[in-house]
Every structure is written in structure tokens, then in C-alpha cells.
Amino acid sequence: MTYKTLPYKIAMVLILLLALPAAIVNAQEVDGDYINGHNLTGEFYTFYQNAPEPLRIFGYPITEAFTDPYGTRMQYFQRARLEIKAGEVIVSDLGWQLYDTTIPVKPVPTNTTYCDNFGTKYNVCYEFLLFYEQHNGEKYFGKPISKIFRLSDTGPSMQYFENALMVYHPDAATGEKIAVSDLGRMHFDMLRHDPALLDLKEKITNAPAAPIELQTRAFVKNVLAQPNEDQTIYVIVQDAQLQPVENATVYVTLRFPDGSLSSTTRIPSETDENGVCTQPFTVPDYPVNEIIQMDVSIEYNGSNAETTTWFRIWW
């Protein structure tokens, strides 16, 4: 059964029901994988591993497997949800559940040169069709439920399927122009599941711990700063679920206007429980209107991330 939206009252009931504790997993190690701070085991692990490019189709797991109040066993990923139905693992129909037909869109003209409708009234064409065919689309994405459309004249082309939303990025590298949107996380938030389900868990599988996908941002206290005055850099480190990463190591390199670089400096304090670290420093003595770029690199348990920030010398 498919549906497009959940009535408010049902959503409120789910908030209460989903506060029930998740199933307890035995401490002994089991076969499976440990990806980005979550365990992937059993039937879900097998289904995930058998998919073509599972990381591209499903993304990282964002919860452990759990049973909802209605008795359905499921596990959320960034871009999808897997569930067990009639004894088999299937991809949940999140496309149906999140597709809002009331939003005005701009259809993208298509022809039948390289299209297929898979028995529906909606054509899948061009890069969408190529990606669909290469990834066993009917099994993992379901059938098309919308035309190819844009939300604005200059926005990317996209198309909804029963289980997914594909977005076309023309400037991406060949073979990477189609991205699958993060409907898994959107649906998790829409149903207001217990946020504790997103917390990173202890490794229970026999697999080595996979590096955590890091995301980082940096900014300075004063975008305009005078030479030799006090300045501060702030660095924020999160995982793929936007949860703070504690004890990450931060390195900073200054890139000066003449192209020279400072020596790379490790910030003495690691990120705190909020995934944040700060470091005061003195603004270099450079002429007014010059820009100082700050290259920031992060290390945490074998994972790395980079970002930049800058400030302008001013009076």
C-alpha cells in the first residue's frame, strides 16, 4: 500500500509510539559491516551488499535495524529505507510518501529517442534511463511516478520514482551526473522517529570499523580584521548524520596573498562534545585589502575532511 502524506494526528501518535526502546542486540560479534558508526547485519546486510553501487543507491546507514510499533523490521539509510515484508527485504516506497503533487513544477520536454515508460504514463529518459538501467532500477527505485521536471527555470532536472528521487547534475563528471536524494533522512524526520536512533553505536560486527564520513565548516570571528589584532578561528566537525564528532584533530595552514604558506599548525585542543574547537591567533601584518585564506584539515579515526575560510585585512 502506498500513500503520499501522513495525517497530523497519525504523526502525533507515532511520536509517542516510537519512544519505545529499540531492540537490544547481543554483545557478541556477528557477521555484517560497520559503516559510519552503524551496524549493518543479517538480511539487510545481504540485500545492501548485493545491490550495484549500494553506497550510491542507499548511502550510509543512519540507524541500526529496529522494529517499529506496528511490528515492521526496518533500517534507515541516507537515501532509502529497507524493510522486511512477507519475509523478504524490500526498499520502502519513500518516493510515494514524500512526493508532493501540489508543488508547482516546470516539466522538462522529452521525446522517445531514448526513453522507456516501464508500463506507466511517465517516460524515463536520457541520463535518468541510463542510470536506472545500470542499477536494476525496477527493483531498487521502483517505477516512475512523475515526469522529469524542474522546480525553477534554472534548477536541476529531477524525477520521482516509487522508492527514490533522482536529480541530474549536468556539471558533474561523466557517470556521476545522476544523484539519488536523501529521502531516507527526510522520511525519518517527517515521521519524527526517536532522534536517539541516529546516535552512533558500538561496533558489534566482525567487520573492521569503516572510517566515518566527516563534514566540516570553519569561520573566523572577524571577516574584516586589522593587522596584529586578535582573531579567532572556529571549526565545526560533524558526521554524515550531522551529529557532532568529538576528539577530532584540527590542522590549519595560512595561505598568504603572495601565494606563500605558513607552516601547518595543529590546534592544541581537539573538538569538544559539540564537535567544535576554537583557536585564537594574531592577524598577520599585511597591507589593507589583502585576503588571508585559512586551509583547515581534519583527522579522526582514519577519516579526513578539508575546508577553507578567509578574512580580509582592513583598517
Secondary structure, 3 states (H helix, E strand, C coil): CCCCCCCHHHHHHHHHHCCCCCCCCCCCCECEEEECCEEEEHHHHHHHHHCCCHHHHCCCECCCCEECCCCCEEEEECCCEEEEECCEEEECCHHHHHCCCCCCCEECCCCCCCEECCCCCCCEEHHHHHHHHHCCHHHHCCCECCCCEECCCCCCCEEEECCCEEEECCCCCCCCCEEECCHHHHHHHHCCCCHHHHCCCCCCECCCCCCCCCEEEEEECCCEECCCCEEEEEEEEECCCCCECCCCEEEEEEECCCCCECCCEECCCCCCCCCEEEEEEECCCCCCCCEEEEEEEEEECCEEEEEEEEEEECC
